[in-house]
Amino acid sequence: MVSVLILSFIAAFLVANGAAHYLSGLHGKAYPMGFGGMKSAEASVVWGIVEGIIAAFLWHIAPMRFHARAAALGVVIGLLVAGIWMANMHAKTPRARKEA
């Protein structure tokens, strides 16, 4: 059950982060990369797809059907943590400081 909770948390976190990368790239804007600052919009799209593939793999290997409540809890917590983390990350960017 703990493995389901951990894997669903990581999968949800990757989906939320990957969606932000992918959608920013579709709008022609670079999204901050975790390992190298701002890259191109194309790199954001590719990174978003890679994170989605990794999340799908994690979701597939975890025995979610045996522990559905733990999986749902992991997803909710993962999305919440990812949302708060990304909101704080954007609040600290130079552009956000200029707008404030």
N, C-alpha and C positions, 0 to 999 in steps of 0.2 A: 504494500500500500504506500509506503514511503517513496518507493521508486516511481510510482504513478504520480504522486504529488510533485516530485522534483521534475520529472520529465514533462508533465503538463505545464508546470510553471515556466520552464525554459522554452517550451514550444510556444506558449502564449506570448512570452516576452519577445521572442524572435519574430513572431507574426506581426506584433504591433510595431516593432522597429523596422522590419522589412517593408511593411505597408507604407510607413513614413518615407523610407528611402525611395520606394518604387513610385509613389504618387508625386513626390517632389521632382523626381527625374522626368516623369511624364509631363510636368508643367515646365520643363526646361530649366529647372533650378537644381544646383548641386546641394546635397544634404551633407551635413558634417559626418565624416567617417570616423569610426572609433579609433583607427590606427594611423590616421594621416591627415587630419584636418579636412578641408574642403577639396573635393575632387570635381569631376565633370558630372553633368546630368546623366550621361550614358553610364558612368560608373555607378551612380546612385541606382539606376534601374537594374543593372546587373547585380549589385549587392542586395537589393530588395528581393530579387528572384532567388538568389542563393540562400538568403535567410529563410525564405518560404519553403524551399526544398529541404533544408535542414530541419525546420519545424515539422514538416510533414513526415520526415523520416523518424524523428523522435516520437511523434504521435503514433506512428505505425508500430514501433517496437515496444512501446509500453502496453501492458495488459489493461487498457482502459475499461474494457467491458466488465471486468471483474470488480473494479473499484470506481464506479461511475461518479460517486459523490466526491471522492478524493480528486478525480480528474477535473470535475467542475470547480472545485475549490482552488486547485492549482491554476486553472485558467483564469479565474477571477482575480486571484492574487497577482499572477503574472501580468495581466493587462493593467491592473491598478498600479503596480510598481513601475512598469514601463511608461505608462502615461505620466506619472508624477516625475519620473526621472527625465523624460524628454521635455516636459514643461519647464523644469528647472534648468535643463541644459540650454533651452532657447532663451530663457530669461537672462542668462549670463553672456549671451553673444553681444558683440559690439553694436550690431544693428538694433537690438532690443534696448540697449542702454540709451541710444540716441533718440528712440521713439518715446522713452519714458519721461 
